[in-house]
Amino acid sequence: MTVLYQSFPHLLAEHTISGMGTYRSSRQPDLFATAPQALSQEPPPAEFITRIRGELTDTLARVREASALPWRDLTAATLAELRFNSIAGWLPEHEASALRAAFQCEISRLYLIAETDDEA
């Protein structure tokens, strides 16, 4: 009998399909655990929060002062909007919600201006 393929015994002993070793960080919960495990996460440093807050307030001031979208095109404006909403999540919830609402009000105003300029 001719063997058409050779088995790889070192792969058979592994627990993964790819044959790679298994490693799980102590911070990563077990995906298949019966009860959810909360990650113990340290709060970010105060200077990080200050930097995030500064970037958000600067961006909000920029759109409040603008009479047109302050970015080169709609793609850049959309990315700025996504970034703003994303990094606001580092702040306390009440502060993040207030900043997001104020930014959404201003960016909606600027999108409306951009839309009317395109129609003209």
Buried (B, 14 or more C-beta within 10 A) or exposed (E): EEEEEEEEEEEEEEEEEEEEEEEEEEEEBEEEEEEEEEEEEEEEEEEEBEBBBEBBEEBBEEBEEBEEBBBEEEEEBEEBBEEBBEBBEBBEEEBBEEBBEBBEEBBEBBBEBBEEEEEE
